[in-house]
């Protein structure tokens, strides 16, 4: 049985360290997006912005050569979703970033190499 998937609430722009300040300034000063506070700063610098009904994360990543956009999708059954996606030939990419122990989810790469965080609804 195919699991159901829905768009998540998070969009992340993984930003090279040398571009981070200008990207944050673009969203905060040029576009005037309102920064949000977040309780788990994680393993790198990040700023969150309200982006309609989504949260836009701008993450500073050392050693990255160009920006990447990562998306979140949700499923009512994360384990079934991962099994289904593996069976359809999708690439599970859990090695790219450690998830908090409290988060039930996994990393997935689309055929065009867009990273998706799959989490429980």
C-alpha positions as a printed NumPy array, in Angstrom:
array([[ 0.   ,  0.   ,  0.   ],
       [ 1.328,  3.423, -0.962],
       [ 1.748,  5.848,  1.983],
       [ 0.317,  9.343,  1.707],
       [ 2.695, 12.305,  1.501],
       [ 2.09 , 16.011,  2.172],
       [ 4.235, 19.141,  1.997],
       [ 5.957, 19.891,  5.278],
       [ 6.328, 23.295,  6.891],
       [10.081, 23.754,  6.394],
       [12.258, 24.909,  3.513],
       [16.016, 25.107,  4.103],
       [18.595, 26.993,  2.092],
       [21.95 , 25.413,  2.897],
       [24.271, 28.373,  2.339],
       [28.062, 28.471,  1.88 ],
       [29.733, 30.2  ,  4.82 ],
       [31.145, 32.967,  2.599],
       [27.607, 33.9  ,  1.412],
       [25.681, 33.431,  4.658],
       [25.653, 37.048,  5.899],
       [24.564, 38.443,  2.535],
       [21.793, 35.824,  2.199],
       [20.463, 36.603,  5.687],
       [20.629, 40.329,  4.909],
       [18.739, 39.742,  1.634],
       [15.8  , 38.052,  3.367],
       [15.746, 40.313,  6.442],
       [16.633, 43.763,  5.061],
       [16.005, 43.688,  1.315],
       [12.793, 41.616,  1.385],
       [11.809, 42.539,  4.948],
       [10.967, 39.003,  6.075],
       [10.528, 38.672,  9.837],
       [13.045, 36.479, 11.642],
       [11.621, 33.765, 13.878],
       [13.222, 32.315, 16.965],
       [13.836, 28.607, 17.16 ],
       [14.649, 26.491, 20.185],
       [17.176, 24.069, 18.679],
       [20.075, 25.853, 16.994],
       [21.47 , 22.499, 15.894],
       [24.972, 21.914, 14.609],
       [25.357, 25.078, 12.523],
       [24.328, 28.722, 12.411],
       [20.828, 29.284, 11.119],
       [18.2  , 31.991, 10.917],
       [14.504, 31.253, 10.367],
       [12.038, 33.503,  8.581],
       [ 8.265, 33.43 ,  8.23 ],
       [ 7.619, 32.454,  4.605],
       [ 3.847, 32.382,  4.202],
       [ 2.652, 29.259,  5.97 ],
       [ 6.176, 27.802,  5.774],
       [ 9.382, 28.4  ,  7.713],
       [12.429, 29.36 ,  5.642],
       [15.688, 28.274,  7.259],
       [18.953, 29.827,  6.106],
       [21.734, 27.536,  7.348],
       [25.438, 28.442,  7.293],
       [27.458, 25.428,  6.112],
       [31.262, 25.364,  6.111],
       [32.871, 23.854,  3.014],
       [29.793, 24.129,  0.811],
       [30.543, 25.559, -2.651],
       [27.017, 26.595, -3.674],
       [23.602, 26.94 , -2.075],
       [21.211, 24.001, -1.938],
       [17.462, 24.049, -1.302],
       [16.118, 21.289,  0.95 ],
       [12.398, 20.593,  1.429],
       [10.298, 18.834,  4.036],
       [ 7.522, 16.364,  3.303],
       [ 5.404, 14.512,  5.827],
       [ 3.8  , 11.1  ,  6.037],
       [ 1.464,  9.502,  8.541],
       [ 3.787,  6.473,  8.777],
       [ 7.489,  7.292,  8.418],
       [ 8.72 ,  3.682,  8.516],
       [ 6.23 ,  2.599,  5.839],
       [ 7.146,  5.664,  3.78 ],
       [10.851,  4.828,  3.905],
       [10.217,  1.194,  2.964],
       [ 7.961,  2.234,  0.074],
       [10.448,  4.798, -1.229],
       [13.326,  2.308, -1.042],
       [11.237, -0.256, -2.959],
       [10.571,  2.289, -5.709],
       [14.305,  2.906, -6.148],
       [14.559,  6.224, -4.31 ],
       [17.804,  7.157, -2.613],
       [17.659,  7.353,  1.19 ],
       [20.452,  9.725,  2.292],
       [20.635,  9.541,  6.089],
       [24.398, 10.047,  5.996],
       [24.149, 13.704,  4.957],
       [23.024, 15.175,  8.28 ],
       [22.388, 13.763, 11.759],
       [18.758, 14.102, 12.856],
       [17.905, 14.718, 16.514],
       [16.99 , 11.527, 18.374],
       [13.581, 13.035, 19.125],
       [12.715, 13.415, 15.421],
       [11.127, 10.475, 13.612],
       [12.288, 10.952, 10.057],
       [14.855, 10.345,  7.345],
       [16.591, 12.104,  4.458],
       [15.603, 11.4  ,  0.861],
       [17.12 , 12.557, -2.423],
       [14.876, 13.212, -5.415],
       [16.056, 12.112, -8.89 ],
       [17.302, 15.703, -9.395],
       [19.279, 15.557, -6.114],
       [16.966, 17.816, -4.115],
       [17.16 , 16.724, -0.481],
       [13.898, 16.11 ,  1.373],
       [13.387, 15.6  ,  5.07 ],
       [10.578, 13.068,  5.519],
       [ 8.899, 13.396,  8.929],
       [ 5.765, 12.28 , 10.726],
       [ 2.691, 14.467, 10.231]])
